[in-house]
Amino acid sequence: MTSLPVISIVISSYNHGAYIGQALESVLAQSYASFEAIVVDDGSSDDSWRIIQDFAALDERIKTVKHPDGGNHGLCATLSLALECCRGEYIAFLESDDFWKPDCLEKRLTALQKSNAGAVFNSVEILCMPGAKADGDSIMANMRHARFSKESGPVDIRTNILIENVIPAFSAVMLRRSLLKDLSFASPVPQWLDWWLWVQIAQTTLFAYIPERMTVWRSHAASYNSRYSFHTYMKMFSSMRKGLTSLIALNKYHLTPLQRILMHCPAPLLLALRMLAIWRYGGPHALYARVASKITARTWARVS
């Protein structure tokens, strides 16, 4: 490649040998061609690395990376390593068990170039695999679609993002690389690194929204959302809230009076607000399904 790519695609891979091939196929099938894909394997013990190397041999736009010691270091360290290798003006994230529709990058780039937004996210299609508990995820994805599809231009998510991660999936986002400079990656809940980053980015830019389901978000038995119970979720949520409060205080973000009130609300009250939002957008059945999906879920187990 003689010229710099416009888009750098960041893919963190860990033991998704069953899915990483489809993810990379969707990358190579993109209608927009000026990209590089930085695939960092986080110490996989399955055949992920072999599959990644096979794809890299087919197309020079796919770059393969490992940690220096070849070990498993988790999502934060893996994404940080990937970003060090990126050369594009824009960064698109793709989880190794998800995949994109062929026009995903093209439409995201158009949305960013036609707006004053620094980041863009799109609606998602949930692909439910055997053993997954995806009812709650589908409800939340549909609720967010209903909320943002009414907007006529870029959206300001600074308030909503303090209550919950309103962006449906990591694989649904593309943004200007400059926005990632000097961000903290030290999320108190590593599995929610995306939420941690979006809170910081939302302080500096608007997000464009594309209502098309251009990301296929795969839900399976090993997915984070399928593997933690309601009790574990509440512990994670409380830890995240404390971390966000410290983050905002450290960076001296300017908050509106409403945002300051939300930051001082106890975690159970914020969770109640989220439940009311589900009731509003989806009705009692949606609320029941969301709660049931957490109550019946197995206790979360670390997989990366």
N, C-alpha and C positions, 0 to 999 in steps of 0.2 A: 504494500500500500504506500503510495507516494504522497498522499495528502492526508491531513488529519480528519478523522471521522467527525461528523456533526453530533452523533449520539453515541454515548458509551452505555452499554447494557451491563448491569452488575448482577451476577448470579452467584449466590452462595449455595454450595452443594454439600449435603451430608446424608449419606445412606438413602438416596432416592434413585437408586439404579433402575427401579421400575418405571420412573417417570421422567428422569432427566433427558432421555432421548426425545420425548415428545416436546419438552420445553425448548430444546435446541432446534428441533425441526421447525417449530413455530417462529423462532428467531430468523432462521435462514429463509423462511417463506414470506418475510415482510416485504411489502411493496416499496418501502423506503429502504434504500440500499447503503446509505452512507453511515454505517455504524461499525462499532467493534463490540464484541461480547467478551467481558472479562469474567471467566468462570473460576472461582476459587473453591477448591475442594477442602473441606474442613475435617480432614482425617477420616474419610469414609472407610468402612470395613467391608463394603460390598463391592460390586463391579462398577460403581459410579465413575471412578477415575479412568478406567479403560474406555468406557462409553464416551466420556468427555474428550479424551485424546483422539478417538476415532473421528469425532466430528471436527476437531481442530485440524486433522489431516485433510479433511475435505474442503475446508474454507479457511483462508488465512485471517479472516475477520474474527475468528474465535481464538481467544488467548487463554491459555490454561495456567493456573497458579496454585501453589500449595504453600502452607506455612513452612518456614525454614526447617523446622524439626519434623514436618509431616504429621503433626498431631492434631487433636481436636481442641479448638480454642473458643468455640462458641460464636454466636452470630455477630456480636459487636466487633470482635477482633477480625473476623472474616470479612465483614463489610469494609472495615477500615483498610485492610490490606488491599481489597479490590479497588477502592477509591484512589489509592496511591498510584494505581496503574492506569487510571482513566485519562484520556486525552480529549474527549469530546466536550463540546459546549454544553450539552445536556446529558443528564443521567437518567436512565430508566431502570427501575428495579424489577427483577423477575425471580420469584422463588422457584426452586428447582422442581417442585411438584405442580406448578401451574403452567399455563401456556396462553398465548395470545392469538387473536384473530389476525389475518394477514395484513389488514390496513391499520393496525393499532398504532404503530410509530408514526405513520404518515398523518393520521388524523390528530394525534397529540401535538405534533410539531406545528401543524396548521393552526390549532387552537391557541398555542402559545404565541405564535407570530402575529396572530390577529388580535391579541388582547394585551392588556398591560399586566397580566398575571405572570408570576415567575415560576409557577408550578401548575400542573394539570393532573386531574385524576378522572377515571371513567367508571361507569357502572360495571358490575361483574355478573358473570353467569356461574352458578355453583354446580360443580360436578360431584355428586355424592357417590362415594365408593362404598363397598360393603363394610359394615362395622362402624361407619361414621354416624355422628349425630348432628346432622346439618340443618334440622328444622329451625333452630334458633338463629343460625347464621343467615339462612335465607330470609327470615323475617327482618333481621337487621339490615341486610343488603337492600331489600325492597323498601324498607322505611327510609333509608338514606336516599335512594333513588327518587322516591316520592317527594322528599324534602328539597333536593337540589335541582331536580328537573324543572322546577317552577322558576328558577332564576334565569334572567335574561342575559346576564353577563357574569364576569368573575365573582366569586363568592368570598366573603370575609368569614373565616371559620374560627377566629380567635376565641370567641366565647364558647361555642359548642365544643371545641377541642379540649377545653378545660374540664368538661364533664365526661366525655367519652371520645374514643377514636372514631370520628365520623367518616373516615376514609376506609372503604370496605376491605382493602387488601394491599399489602406492600406491592404486589404485582400490578396494581392499578395506577401507579404514580410515575410521572416524569417531571423533572425540574431542571432549572439552570444549575450547572455545577458550582457556580460562584456562591450559591446559597448554602452550600455545605461547609464552606470555609469557617473554621473556628467553632463549629458546633460541638457540643458535648455528646459523646456516644456512651457515656456511663449511665445507662438506664438502670434504675433500681430493680426493674423487672426485665431481664434480657429478652424475654419472649415478646415484650411490647416495645422493643426498640423503635419501631416505626412510629408509634404514638408519641414517644419521647422526642423524636426528630420533628414531627409535624407541629408540635407545640412551639418549638423554637422557630421553625420556618414561618409559621403563621404570623409571627410577630413582625415579619419584615416584608411579606408579600401576600397578594391575593392568590387564590386557586381558581383556575378555570375548571369547569365540569363538562364532561362529555356523557350524555345520557345513554349512549350505546354500550352494550355489554361486550366490550372488546377484550376483556380479560376473563379467562376461564379459571376460576379458583377451585382447586381440587380439595375436597374434604374427605379425609380417610381416617382410619382408626388411629394412625400415628400422628394426626394433626394435633397441634396444641389445643385447639378449641374442643376436641373430642376427648381430651385426657385430663381435664381438671374438674373437680367437683365445685359445688356452690361455695362450700367452706374455703377451699383453696382459692377460688376466684376472689372472695372477699379479702383474704389476706394479701393477695397480689394487688388488688385494687387500692387497699389502704396504703400499702408500701409505695405504690405509684403516686398516690396523692401527696404523700409526704415528700417524695422526691421532686415532684413538680413545684411544690411550694418553695423548696430550697432553691431550685433552679431559677425560678422567676425572681426570687429575692436577690440571688447572686448576680443575675444579669440586669437587674433594675429595670425590668420591662414595665412600660407604661400600661396600666390596666384601667379600664373604666370602673365606675362604682359597682356595676353589676358583676364584673369579672372579679373584683376584690371580694365581694360577698361570696361568690362561688368558690373561690380559693380557700375561704375559711369555713365552708360548710363541712360537716362531718361526712365521711364516706357513705354511711347508710342513707343519709338524706339525699345525696347525689344519686345514689342507686335508685331511690324512690322516684326521683325526677326522670330517670331513664325509663323506669317502668311505666310512668305516666305517658311518656312520649310513645312508647310501644302501643299502649292502649289507644292513644289518639290516632296513630297512623294505621294500626292493624286490628284494633278491636280486642275484646276479651280473649278470643281464641288465640290470637298472636301472642298475647301476654302469657297465657297459660303454657303455650308451646315453648316459649323462650325460657321460662322458669323451669319447666319440666326437663328441658335439655341439659340444664346445669345440675339440677338435683339428682338426676339419674346418671350423670357422667361419672366415669371412673376418676379417681384422684389423679391429678396431673403428674406425669413423670418426665423428667428431663430427657430430651432426645437429641439435643445439640449442644 
